[in-house]
Amino acid sequence: MIEVAIIIAIVGILVSVAAPLYQNHMAGENDAGVAPAVGTTGLSATNGGHSNVF
């Protein structure tokens, strides 16, 4: 029973270290995907100079 408690404690420590690193990694991935999308919408809004207002 003590061995199981030790293993649970070790897994808990590993998760408490790995979870913030994973969240920071995923936040960086999301930010990297936003920059090209913002740049292309800026280009598409200025191409042609036409307005959709009738």
N, C-alpha and C positions, 0 to 999 in steps of 0.2 A: 504494500500500500504506500509506503514511503517513496518507493521508486516511481510510482505513478505521479505522486505529488511533485517530485523533483522534475520529472519530464514535463509536466504541465507548467511548472514555473519557468523552465528553460524556453518552452515554446512561447509563453507569454512575453518573456523578455525579447525574444527574436521578433515577435509581431510588433511589439511596442517600438522597436527600432526600425523595422522595415516599412511599416505603414506610412509614416510621414515622408520617408524617402520616395515611396511609390506615388504618393499624392503630389509631391513636388515635381516628380518626373512627368506625371500626367498633366499637370497644370502647364508645364513648359511645352508639351506637345500641343495642347489646345491653343496656346498663344502663337505658336509657330504656324498653325493652320489659319489663324485669323488674318495675319499680315498679308498674305497673297490675295485673300478674298477682298480685303478692303482696297488694295491697290487696283484690282481688276474692276471693282464697281466704280471707282473713281474714273477709270479710263472709259468705261462704257457710258458713264453719265456725260462725259465731255465729247465723245465721238459724234459727229454729225451736227451737233448744235440744234437739234430739233426738240420742240416741246410737245408734250402729249396733251396740253390744255387746248380745248376747242372753244 
